[in-house]
Amino acid sequence: MDADQQLMARVRDGDREAFEALYARFSSPVMRFLHRLSGDRALAEDLTQDVFLKVWRAAAGWRPLGKVSTWLFQIAKRHWWNQAAKRKRRAPVEGTSQATVGSRREPADAAMPAPERLAQSEAARAIHAALGDLSPRLRLVFVLVRLEGVAYAEAAAIAGIPVGTVKSRAAAAEAALRKRLRRHER
């Protein structure tokens, strides 16, 4: 077993200190992943807490069959997917997209000149909106492969789809984002 699997084995045995160490090691990557999927930092923080609560509750059934990070991202993906489905069933506010509702802007770099900050924030909003317009399946693969740098095989394990499907969805997501961003530039 690798170090992460050994840590998870201790969590499985009810070791709270090991759980705290697991949380310290993986909460930031899981939160970043969920933020990129949801487009909402506050929601991603809430989802991350939920994910680690699920991890604690499911730890007794964990088996060292693969990477701990893959298992954690699978739990995060399922939880995001379920929450997105619940939000979709609710009536959306007219004139807003799921990606922009409740999202928070990142603080601008104060050292950067104001026109450059404005251009950067407009570009970030355009990219954020374009990512939010992708279907959940395309967004999941794009975030895993292109933003998180996860290998195709691991992304396939997390998403529960074949490697070829990961590759085709990543390409489709890139094409859709390029098209959307070109329209934004006009």
C-alpha positions, 0 to 999 in steps of 0.5 A, a space after each residue: 500500500 502507498 502512503 495515501 492508502 495506509 492513511 485511509 486504512 487508518 481512517 477505515 479503522 476509526 483513527 480521527 487523527 488520520 482522518 484530519 490528515 486525510 482532510 488536510 491532504 485532500 480537502 483543497 484539491 477536492 474543493 478546487 475540483 468542486 468549485 470548477 464544476 459548480 462555479 460557486 465557491 461557497 457551494 464548493 466549500 459546502 460540498 467539500 464538507 459533505 464529501 468528507 462527511 461521506 468519506 468518514 461514514 463510508 470509510 469502513 467499506 473502503 478497500 485499497 483497490 486503487 488510488 485514494 484520490 480517485 476514490 475521493 474524486 468519485 465521491 465528490 463527482 457523485 455528490 456534485 452530480 446529485 446536488 446539480 440534479 436537485 438544483 436543476 429540478 428547482 425553477 431557475 431565476 430567469 436571466 441567470 445561469 447555474 454557473 453564475 447564481 451565487 458565484 463569487 468573484 476572485 479578488 483582483 491583483 491590486 498591483 495590476 493596472 486597472 485596465 488590465 484587471 478589468 480585461 482579465 476579470 472580463 476574460 475570467 467571467 467569459 471563461 467561467 460562463 462558457 464552462 458553466 454552459 457545458 453539459 455536466 458530462 462535458 464539464 466534468 471531463 474538461 475539469 478533470 483532464 484539462 484543469 486538474 491534470 488528471 490522466 485519462 485513465 484516472 478520469 475514466 475511473 472517476 467519471 465511470 466511463 471508458 477512456 475513449 469516451 473521456 478523450 472524446 468528451 474532452 475534445 468536444 468540451 474544448 471545441 464548445 468552449 472555443 466556439 463560445 469564447 469566439 462568440 464572446 470576443 465579437 
